[in-house]
Amino acid sequence: MSVAITIDLPETVFSAIRKSPSEFAAEMRLAAAVKWYEMGVISQQKAAEIAGRTRADFILSLARFGVSPFQSTADEIMEDLRHAD
C-alpha cells in the first residue's frame, strides 16, 4: 500500500533548479531520506525505501550529500567491542 502526498509549489521552483516536477519529487524524497538517516531517525533500509531506491543505490547516494554510510563513531564501535561477549 502507498499513500500519495500533495505539495503545492510555485512553478518557478522547477525552472530554477532545472528539474521536472517528477525529478524534483524524486530528489526531495532522496534528500529527506538522507537527512533523516544522517540524524539517526531511520535505518538505511527505511531510508532507501523512502527514497525509492535499493539499499545499495541509497548507500552510493550518501556520498553525493557528504554523509557517511556508518552511523556509529569509531569510539562507539570500540566501546561495543569492549563489551562484546
Buried (B, 14 or more C-beta within 10 A) or exposed (E): EEEEEEEEEEEEEBEEEEBEEEEBBBEBBBEBBBBBBBEEEBEBEBBBBBBEBEBEEBBEBBEEEEBEEEEEEEEEEEEEEEEEE
